[in-house]
């Protein structure tokens, strides 16, 4: 294969632990009660358009976009709206949710439920974007940025390349890997639809070298189409980050504070490409996704196709229960994921995995003093100085944090991973980003 | 030899004289008039430079008061919370103005979600910063309005007036509090409020800011305000208002009659520094939590009263 591509700066290689990579995607039964949070995307939360007592079908619109950067939410189940109330979600807070008591599994008639693969694209770019917008598709890699916004470059900017992110650099997670193996054809068609919508001639699908079967399978499928190239990438965390992937794939650097479109790139996740295929070709809005349930002590690490709104307790049950000495349940991967505070938290559009960690594994070491070893600076993929930024945030020196580009931090956690003094660098960086973000917003308002 | 010395002295002396004359005229020409009252006012201030008045330090506050006195003839809106009434009277005297007496204030913690009242459901392991934990999750007890117990308020205090109680996991304000308001700003959950100190430091307040409905609020904390409005009905002075399932006592209207404390079913209303009540044989049934709080308060009364007496004697 020659020298594999990767990004230039920093990066780490944590233990991969892809325990569930051989577990085929299982369809999870419909839950008894679905809890659908209204804030499932980056940006403004959606506005509910159903009322208590309404009968809904699978795929029916439940909530409309509440702003430009916002999405529609469709019902993942059929049944009666029980109530619209605050319920705990992945944020750790009680937020407005639509709670539906499930009755049967009746799908909306407009959804094409046949198993045939439709490869012919009939819609125009405008219609495709409209369809994606109406289907409530967000970036399924975890950031949940509304997909249609990315497909509409600002005036004066044009996209040159589409990059499909099949990197899955987070340890443990395998949902994208399984998707590529089992839904490869659909992902390729989804990629072509996205190319059509963006009017680009070249698309790369970046896959890390630890998934040779996926690389082989996708290369085989992509042969039939011009312009789609599979790129095998060297295993390096955080290659799945947008900016890192662009650097690795097309060797371009996104300027500080700018979006990928600045260098003519649009990045989409493989899961998003699949959702785009389903929305455009099958008229099926986004209401289910593949979630990995994994962990060293989990009896049956698996990949489930779960409806949005399924409580994670049901997923854990399906993976043969919670291990005895569970210390932490993490929504997402071990590097960027967030510990969940309740088993009643539902699966949302951005849930890529549920990682169950044992007590010994999950507990943090006691913070020591910084020994200025500069390991954090060495591994930072954005070329920042995490030790300095975290100190600035800790001491509330937000001017310094801002001038040292704290807002460029992608919160990958590489710095904290390698810190020999076990300093919670990322915690302080996030705190600093939060405060600096508030200050910047206030400044722009004045 | 003598000659050289005389020449040197006269040259340097002459130069010095010429320079002194030039400097004298320059100093007169560029003289900046500064009101001597600014220095006087600054002298009268506590020199804590805490920023509680809203100005960057005592000097800036002194300048603002002198300016306000000159231009508007009053000192409204200018208040040194640390100095309190004494300092504002002294400042008024210097500037020749009548200053209305201001009631001394103190910070109160409006959360009683101690380890016992709101047992932890999850364990927090992140950075010891309330601001960060607030962005991350609701809190160990599950109440999303509760004190996070990571002591941002303690770090913000310049007066050593607020400390964490390791037993309850809640901060406690002591007598050193000057009501500068730094902790109010530091608290990401807006739990801390500045209230009137009250006569003999007696005060009554609702020690909860949870705006959830009764049932979910009570689920996470035994002493949450459930918005039952019993206190609202009991109060004859219109001091209590209820907004979104939360009672609030207006300290301007409150007469410290303590009737609301008696009726509160969750003991969310706290009375501080009152004398212990006479036992009432006709109402023996009280919740164990309430009894505990009252006993705590009783101890405090004894302790703080002795301190007060000492102060008065001095």
Interface residues (C-beta under 8 A of the other chain):
Chain A: X86 X88 X91 X92 X93 X94 X338 X339 X341 X342 X363 X364 X394 X424 X427 X428 X430 X431 X434 X435
Chain B: X121 X122 X125 X126 X127 X129 X131 X132 X135 X136 X137 X138 X142 X144 X212 X216
